[in-house]
Amino acid sequence: MSKVLVVDGDDAARDALVTCLRFVGVEAHGAEDAVAAHCWLETDAADVLVLSDEIAPSIGADPRVPIIVLARPHASPAAQTHMRIDETLRRPIALGRVVERVESMIEERKLRQETVLEFGALTLEVANGLASAGGRQSALACFETRLLAFFIGCPDKVFSRAQLLRRLWPSNAHVAERTVDVHIRRLRRALEHLGCAGYIQTVRCSGYRFSAF
């Protein structure tokens, strides 16, 4: 089970996010300040850190661990420039949105650790974006590799365009939902060469599903 550490001095906000993360199957823990966070990190490891902007500058984290900072509406990022931040989400923000971004970072971290993903007749070499099936190969662009890896990791589930945008694009990216269709078409063309285009299924009025059925 993936582990997430939420570090926030606001007890109510911290506990609410920890509860939501546990609800979706993440082992979430809370810490009220940098001292408590360091104590936890000395004995355990997190797959994602979620930090309030007041506490973030005091955290010395493993550079391999993704970091989400929850920032006050008008907080200046100047104090955070010395640390690597993967994403900044401005408060107020729905807890569900934070949970989605945490889940997305967990999935991406897992994929970076995987060298080969398989689904049905299809094999994807994540590092070099090479898809293959039946002795044929197709080189994928960076985003199509990411999209295919996401689909392989979530088979038989229907995702709307909005959900795919929230899961695969950073929160500060201003992207139209139709952009998803463009990347889906590109991925389908690449998989068509391998005889696997049928895995990407359009679900009328709902979105897309990746399935062998």
C-alpha positions as CSV (number, residue, x, y, z in Angstrom):
1,M,0.0,0.0,0.0
2,S,1.3,3.4,-0.9
3,K,2.1,5.8,1.9
4,V,1.5,9.6,2.1
5,L,2.5,12.0,4.8
6,V,0.4,15.1,5.2
7,V,2.2,17.9,7.1
8,D,-0.1,20.7,8.1
9,G,-0.5,22.8,11.3
10,D,-4.3,23.1,10.7
11,D,-5.6,20.0,12.6
12,A,-9.0,20.0,10.9
13,A,-7.6,20.3,7.4
14,R,-4.9,17.7,7.9
15,D,-7.3,15.2,9.5
16,A,-9.8,15.7,6.7
17,L,-7.3,15.0,4.0
18,V,-5.8,12.0,5.8
19,T,-9.3,10.6,6.1
20,C,-10.1,11.1,2.4
21,L,-6.8,9.5,1.4
22,R,-7.4,6.5,3.6
23,F,-10.9,6.2,2.1
24,V,-9.4,5.6,-1.4
25,G,-7.0,3.0,-0.1
26,V,-3.9,5.0,0.6
27,E,-2.0,4.6,3.9
28,A,-2.0,8.2,5.0
29,H,-0.4,9.7,8.1
30,G,-0.5,13.2,9.5
31,A,2.1,15.4,11.2
32,E,1.4,18.8,12.7
33,D,4.8,20.4,12.1
34,A,8.3,19.8,10.7
35,V,9.6,18.2,13.9
36,A,6.8,15.6,13.9
37,A,7.4,15.1,10.1
38,H,11.1,14.4,10.6
39,C,10.4,12.0,13.4
40,W,8.0,10.0,11.1
41,L,10.4,10.1,8.1
42,E,13.3,8.8,10.2
43,T,11.4,5.5,10.7
44,D,9.3,5.3,7.5
45,A,9.2,6.4,3.9
46,A,6.5,8.3,2.0
47,D,5.6,7.8,-1.6
48,V,4.2,11.4,-1.7
49,L,4.5,14.3,0.7
50,V,1.7,16.9,1.0
51,L,2.9,20.0,2.8
52,S,1.3,23.3,3.8
53,D,3.3,26.3,2.5
54,E,4.1,27.5,6.0
55,I,5.8,24.2,6.9
56,A,7.3,23.3,3.5
57,P,10.5,25.3,3.8
58,S,11.4,23.5,7.0
59,I,11.1,20.0,5.4
60,G,14.2,18.3,4.1
61,A,12.8,15.5,1.9
62,D,14.2,12.8,-0.3
63,P,14.5,14.3,-3.8
64,R,13.0,11.2,-5.3
65,V,9.7,11.7,-3.4
66,P,7.0,13.8,-5.1
67,I,6.0,16.9,-3.2
68,I,2.6,18.7,-3.3
69,V,2.4,22.1,-1.5
70,L,-0.9,23.4,-0.4
71,A,-0.5,27.2,-0.5
72,R,-2.5,30.0,1.0
73,P,-4.4,32.1,-1.7
74,H,-1.9,35.0,-1.7
75,A,1.2,33.3,-0.3
76,S,4.5,34.2,-2.1
77,P,6.5,31.2,-3.4
78,A,9.8,33.1,-2.7
79,A,10.4,31.2,0.5
80,Q,10.1,27.9,-1.3
81,T,12.6,28.4,-4.1
82,H,15.3,26.4,-2.3
83,M,13.3,23.2,-2.4
84,R,12.0,21.1,-5.3
85,I,8.2,21.2,-5.5
86,D,6.3,19.0,-8.0
87,E,3.0,20.8,-7.8
88,T,1.5,23.8,-5.9
89,L,-2.3,23.8,-5.2
90,R,-3.9,27.0,-4.1
91,R,-6.3,27.0,-1.2
92,P,-9.2,26.8,-1.0
93,I,-9.3,23.6,-3.0
94,A,-11.6,20.6,-2.9
95,L,-10.2,17.6,-1.0
96,G,-11.2,15.4,-3.9
97,R,-8.9,17.4,-6.2
98,V,-5.9,17.0,-3.8
99,V,-6.6,13.3,-3.5
100,E,-6.7,13.0,-7.4
101,R,-3.3,14.6,-7.7
102,V,-1.9,12.4,-4.9
103,E,-3.2,9.3,-6.7
104,S,-1.7,10.5,-10.0
105,M,1.7,11.1,-8.4
106,I,1.6,7.6,-6.8
107,E,0.8,6.0,-10.1
108,E,3.5,7.9,-11.9
109,R,6.1,7.0,-9.3
110,K,5.2,3.3,-9.6
111,L,5.5,3.5,-13.4
112,R,8.9,5.0,-13.1
113,Q,9.9,2.0,-11.1
114,E,8.5,-0.4,-13.6
115,T,10.5,-1.2,-16.8
116,V,7.8,-3.2,-18.7
117,L,4.0,-3.2,-18.5
118,E,1.8,-5.8,-20.1
119,F,-1.8,-5.9,-21.0
120,G,-3.3,-8.7,-23.1
121,A,-1.1,-9.0,-26.2
122,L,0.4,-5.6,-25.6
123,T,3.8,-4.8,-24.0
124,L,5.0,-1.4,-23.1
125,E,8.6,-0.5,-22.3
126,V,8.0,2.6,-20.2
127,A,11.6,4.0,-20.3
128,N,11.8,4.2,-24.1
129,G,8.2,4.5,-25.0
130,L,8.2,1.3,-27.1
131,A,5.0,-0.6,-27.5
132,S,5.0,-4.1,-29.1
133,A,2.6,-6.9,-29.9
134,G,2.7,-9.9,-32.2
135,G,6.3,-9.2,-33.2
136,R,5.6,-5.6,-34.2
137,Q,6.8,-2.5,-32.5
138,S,5.5,1.1,-32.4
139,A,7.4,4.0,-30.9
140,L,5.2,6.4,-28.8
141,A,5.7,10.0,-28.0
142,C,6.2,11.0,-24.4
143,F,2.6,11.8,-23.5
144,E,1.2,8.9,-25.4
145,T,3.5,6.6,-23.4
146,R,2.2,8.2,-20.2
147,L,-1.4,7.9,-21.3
148,L,-0.9,4.2,-22.3
149,A,0.8,3.4,-19.0
150,F,-2.1,5.0,-17.1
151,F,-4.6,3.0,-19.0
152,I,-2.7,-0.3,-18.4
153,G,-2.6,0.5,-14.7
154,C,-6.4,1.2,-14.6
155,P,-8.0,-1.4,-16.9
156,D,-11.8,-1.7,-17.5
157,K,-12.5,1.6,-15.8
158,V,-14.3,4.4,-17.6
159,F,-12.7,7.8,-17.4
160,S,-14.3,11.1,-18.6
161,R,-12.2,13.6,-20.5
162,A,-12.3,15.8,-17.4
163,Q,-11.0,13.0,-15.2
164,L,-8.1,12.2,-17.6
165,L,-7.2,15.9,-17.6
166,R,-7.1,16.0,-13.8
167,R,-5.1,12.8,-13.5
168,L,-2.6,13.3,-16.3
169,W,-2.1,17.1,-16.6
170,P,-0.7,19.4,-13.8
171,S,-3.3,21.5,-12.1
172,N,-1.8,24.7,-13.4
173,A,-2.1,23.6,-17.1
174,H,-4.9,25.3,-19.0
175,V,-5.9,22.5,-21.4
176,A,-9.2,22.0,-23.2
177,E,-11.0,18.7,-22.8
178,R,-10.7,18.1,-26.6
179,T,-7.0,17.9,-26.2
180,V,-7.6,14.5,-24.6
181,D,-9.3,13.3,-27.9
182,V,-6.2,14.4,-29.8
183,H,-3.9,12.2,-27.7
184,I,-6.3,9.3,-27.8
185,R,-6.4,9.4,-31.6
186,R,-2.6,9.5,-31.7
187,L,-2.4,6.5,-29.3
188,R,-5.0,4.6,-31.3
189,R,-3.1,5.1,-34.5
190,A,0.1,3.8,-32.9
191,L,-1.8,0.8,-31.4
192,E,-3.6,0.1,-34.7
193,H,-0.2,-0.9,-36.2
194,L,0.0,-3.5,-33.5
195,G,-3.5,-4.8,-33.8
196,C,-4.4,-3.4,-30.4
197,A,-6.4,-0.3,-31.2
198,G,-9.5,-2.0,-30.0
199,Y,-8.3,-1.9,-26.4
200,I,-9.1,1.9,-26.3
201,Q,-12.9,2.0,-26.2
202,T,-15.1,5.0,-26.5
203,V,-18.0,4.9,-24.0
204,R,-20.8,7.0,-25.4
205,C,-21.6,10.1,-23.2
206,S,-19.0,9.0,-20.6
207,G,-15.5,8.9,-21.9
208,Y,-12.9,6.2,-22.6
209,R,-12.1,2.7,-21.3
210,F,-9.1,0.5,-21.8
211,S,-10.2,-3.1,-21.9
212,A,-9.7,-6.4,-23.7
213,F,-13.4,-7.2,-23.6
